[in-house]
């Protein structure tokens, strides 16, 4: 199976660590975030991976070469000249998914014991164009779903900004996005005519025409490794879930 690891971000929330190191090479328990994600993907059958790079891209490429690409089929999507955001990054890498099978997109800066095969199976029976892993946890920005977990909108609870993609016939449910998703290549026909945009922007536009479904995984561990204050907590959690990373 194919997957994309989003690793091009600037890692501004991890400064000063990312002043000289890309976010993907920050370490937890002596293992880089990139190694953790590659190991998890391999453990669950995602053995063809594309990784987008921008911030200190050469360090990531050298790291992969020095580790023999972790004995995995890995391709680099080069964004050195311009950071394309998450949606633009997927657009540039879309050639990698020419087999027309659904694929996984996974943020490099998360730690979770989510079962990716269950997520994929859920997607395959849902007939949705994308399935978003979500949780009922504290976050200022949340997706809005109807009672069937179909994406209807997005809200920033701090600013009050709200974007609706479709009307809901039931009370809206709010969930935080986990940075993990399964995408059908049919999504590509909805790419906007620009190169820099977010996946959130894309999903909200597509949700007006297609079903995008939420996969609730409240029972799983999940930590945002893009925050400095979470790195220490992640080390404690990692000891409990390391088996899911084959380490």
Wavefront OBJ file of the C-alpha trace (Angstrom):
o trace
v 0.000 0.000 0.000
v 1.033 3.575 -0.648
v 1.341 6.469 1.783
v 2.577 10.041 2.021
v 4.369 11.490 5.028
v 3.958 15.255 5.310
v 7.379 16.430 6.508
v 7.965 19.754 4.771
v 6.791 22.077 7.553
v 8.952 24.722 9.185
v 8.376 23.414 12.710
v 8.040 26.911 14.146
v 6.399 25.624 17.344
v 9.544 23.571 18.031
v 11.971 26.480 17.963
v 14.834 26.682 18.854
v 15.224 22.952 18.024
v 14.218 23.577 14.424
v 16.586 26.508 13.938
v 19.176 24.023 12.708
v 17.242 20.757 12.347
v 14.125 19.871 10.355
v 11.091 18.901 12.397
v 11.188 15.388 10.928
v 14.587 14.748 12.524
v 13.660 15.818 16.078
v 14.043 12.779 18.350
v 11.820 10.921 20.814
v 13.641 8.309 22.907
v 16.592 8.555 20.525
v 14.452 7.948 17.421
v 13.636 10.647 14.888
v 10.023 11.475 14.175
v 10.605 10.420 10.583
v 11.947 7.010 11.603
v 8.967 6.498 13.903
v 6.463 7.215 11.147
v 8.253 5.105 8.542
v 8.429 2.227 11.024
v 4.731 2.499 11.835
v 3.724 2.611 8.190
v 5.904 -0.400 7.369
v 4.510 -2.334 10.334
v 0.999 -1.903 8.968
v 1.751 -2.728 5.333
v 2.379 0.713 3.837
v 5.654 -0.087 2.098
v 5.636 2.493 -0.721
v 6.097 5.961 0.719
v 6.581 9.476 -0.611
v 7.877 12.209 1.711
v 7.684 15.924 0.973
v 10.617 18.077 2.101
v 11.359 21.807 2.354
v 12.909 23.000 5.645
v 16.520 21.684 5.765
v 15.495 19.268 3.018
v 19.080 18.151 2.390
v 19.359 16.898 5.969
v 16.321 14.677 5.507
v 17.545 13.314 2.177
v 21.000 12.584 3.613
v 19.437 10.933 6.662
v 17.354 8.609 4.497
v 20.354 7.665 2.372
v 22.513 7.007 5.439
v 19.839 4.644 6.753
v 19.353 2.881 3.417
v 15.835 4.343 3.253
v 14.961 2.003 6.148
v 14.759 -0.845 3.644
v 11.600 0.658 2.243
v 10.576 2.042 -1.146
v 10.762 5.792 -0.538
v 10.491 8.721 -2.943
v 11.153 12.387 -2.149
v 8.796 15.163 -3.225
v 11.028 18.227 -3.456
v 9.532 21.508 -2.204
v 12.880 23.213 -1.571
v 12.041 26.273 -3.669
v 8.617 26.873 -2.143
v 6.636 25.400 0.732
v 3.325 24.263 -0.746
v 1.332 23.588 2.454
v -0.378 20.246 2.991
v -2.779 20.363 0.051
v -0.234 21.737 -2.374
v 2.200 19.103 -1.161
v -0.254 16.341 -1.996
v -0.961 17.913 -5.380
v 2.754 17.912 -6.267
v 3.100 14.286 -5.116
v -0.077 13.042 -6.782
v 1.843 11.247 -9.544
v 2.944 8.743 -6.902
v -0.636 7.504 -6.538
v -1.296 6.661 -10.180
v -2.457 3.117 -9.337
v -5.872 4.624 -8.434
v -6.015 2.837 -5.062
v -6.871 4.733 -1.852
v -3.771 5.825 0.037
v -2.747 7.140 3.448
v -1.556 10.658 4.267
v 0.207 10.956 7.633
v 1.706 13.957 9.434
v 5.285 13.466 10.554
v 4.707 15.277 13.854
v 2.223 12.975 15.572
v 2.518 9.961 17.846
v -0.369 7.507 17.880
v -1.151 3.829 18.205
v -4.080 4.124 15.780
v -4.586 0.931 13.763
v -4.058 2.076 10.189
v -5.437 -1.111 8.665
v -8.727 -0.626 10.513
v -8.796 2.946 9.235
v -8.237 1.741 5.673
v -10.889 -0.975 5.986
v -13.346 1.594 7.343
v -12.652 3.819 4.357
v -13.091 1.018 1.822
v -16.611 0.212 3.021
v -17.659 3.849 3.426
v -17.690 4.801 -0.275
v -16.321 8.213 0.746
v -13.776 10.194 -1.212
v -11.726 10.663 1.969
v -11.781 9.419 5.549
v -10.392 11.659 8.288
v -9.147 10.265 11.603
v -10.627 12.438 14.361
v -10.966 12.466 18.136
v -13.097 14.129 20.776
v -10.269 16.083 22.395
v -9.406 19.654 23.274
v -8.492 21.809 20.275
v -9.357 25.284 19.079
v -9.968 24.198 15.478
v -12.419 21.411 14.798
v -14.257 19.695 11.978
v -18.062 19.655 12.086
v -19.885 16.410 11.275
v -23.519 15.338 11.122
v -24.844 12.297 12.998
v -23.591 9.974 10.246
v -20.078 11.463 10.646
v -20.219 13.152 7.245
v -18.106 16.305 7.079
v -20.228 19.449 7.048
v -17.855 22.232 8.074
v -15.055 23.592 10.234
v -14.841 25.992 13.143
v -12.155 27.944 14.986
v -13.538 28.116 18.507
v -11.079 30.841 19.529
v -11.798 33.300 16.726
v -15.381 32.258 16.059
v -14.650 31.688 12.357
v -16.936 29.041 10.898
v -17.029 27.548 7.415
v -19.966 25.390 6.346
v -19.650 23.081 3.365
v -23.154 21.639 3.529
v -26.309 21.815 5.599
v -26.795 19.254 8.331
v -30.148 17.729 9.193
v -28.972 16.901 12.705
v -27.050 18.542 15.514
v -23.427 19.049 14.521
v -20.709 17.020 16.229
v -17.264 18.567 16.715
v -14.062 16.547 16.439
v -10.369 17.402 16.322
v -8.403 16.252 13.287
v -5.604 13.764 13.964
v -3.476 14.546 10.899
v -4.151 11.070 9.518
v -6.373 10.408 6.514
v -7.172 7.975 3.740
v -7.722 9.622 0.356
v -9.174 8.265 -2.872
v -7.351 9.484 -6.006
v -10.723 10.738 -7.270
v -9.923 13.672 -4.985
v -7.321 14.878 -7.483
v -9.933 16.183 -9.921
v -10.896 18.722 -7.264
v -7.429 20.223 -6.838
v -7.707 24.028 -7.121
v -5.924 25.903 -9.883
v -3.101 26.961 -7.577
v -0.124 25.267 -5.979
v -0.249 26.477 -2.376
v -3.252 25.442 -0.278
v -4.102 23.332 2.755
v -5.808 19.964 2.917
v -8.414 21.546 5.199
v -9.262 24.033 2.451
v -9.480 21.199 -0.071
v -11.698 19.003 2.104
v -14.145 21.811 2.850
v -14.470 22.581 -0.870
v -14.914 18.938 -1.842
v -17.402 18.248 0.986
v -19.896 20.411 -0.909
v -20.054 17.747 -3.626
v -18.746 14.482 -2.158
v -18.978 12.578 1.115
v -15.979 12.915 3.411
v -16.306 10.759 6.508
v -14.877 11.021 10.024
v -13.259 7.972 11.641
v -13.500 8.456 15.399
v -10.632 6.816 17.298
v -11.086 8.128 20.832
v -9.657 4.970 22.365
v -6.234 5.506 20.794
v -3.258 7.411 22.151
v -2.511 10.569 20.166
v 0.003 13.358 20.812
v 0.918 16.408 18.745
v 4.715 16.279 18.526
v 4.827 19.688 16.865
v 4.619 21.368 20.279
v 7.686 21.707 22.473
v 5.692 21.094 25.649
v 4.464 17.740 24.316
v 7.855 16.167 23.603
v 8.484 15.105 27.202
v 4.960 13.709 27.550
v 5.434 11.817 24.289
v 8.472 10.011 25.689
v 6.348 8.615 28.531
v 3.510 7.577 26.208
v 5.891 6.028 23.691
v 6.984 3.348 26.138
v 3.389 2.095 26.216
v 2.833 2.010 22.453
v 6.299 1.348 21.004
v 5.228 -2.127 19.801
v 3.034 -0.465 17.171
v 6.196 1.107 15.723
v 8.241 -2.105 15.431
v 10.905 -0.576 17.682
l 1 2 3 4 5 6 7 8 9 10 11 12 13 14 15 16 17 18 19 20 21 22 23 24 25 26 27 28 29 30 31 32 33 34 35 36 37 38 39 40 41 42 43 44 45 46 47 48 49 50 51 52 53 54 55 56 57 58 59 60 61 62 63 64 65 66 67 68 69 70 71 72 73 74 75 76 77 78 79 80 81 82 83 84 85 86 87 88 89 90 91 92 93 94 95 96 97 98 99 100 101 102 103 104 105 106 107 108 109 110 111 112 113 114 115 116 117 118 119 120 121 122 123 124 125 126 127 128 129 130 131 132 133 134 135 136 137 138 139 140 141 142 143 144 145 146 147 148 149 150 151 152 153 154 155 156 157 158 159 160 161 162 163 164 165 166 167 168 169 170 171 172 173 174 175 176 177 178 179 180 181 182 183 184 185 186 187 188 189 190 191 192 193 194 195 196 197 198 199 200 201 202 203 204 205 206 207 208 209 210 211 212 213 214 215 216 217 218 219 220 221 222 223 224 225 226 227 228 229 230 231 232 233 234 235 236 237 238 239 240 241 242 243 244 245 246 247
